[in-house]
Amino acid sequence: MIVGVFYFELYIPASRSRKDKRMIINSLKKRLRNGHNIAASEIGFLEELKRSAIGISTVCQRRAEAEKIFNSVYDQICDNFPVEITLAEKEFY
């Protein structure tokens, strides 16, 4: 059994207030959770308006499955949300 952890930092240029940021991040987390077998949480830059850090985890039988999920998550974020990924790190245990 493999536990995969995906950490990424986002730049949110459209955010002008905490409310804007919260709407974007909550939408992102909800859509990712609904589309994939993952847990997601905002874990950094909570007080900054234009930055956020998101942590995602999943449990799979094989590392290749977790990689596939994380690649799909990355693609979905890039294609469907008004954010830029500034850092992305994957770890497997």
Secondary structure by P-SEA (a helix, b strand, c coil): cbbbbbbbbbbbcccccaaaaaaaaaaaaaaaaaaccccccccccccccccbbbbbbbbcccaaaaaaaaaaaaaaaaccccccccbbbbbcc
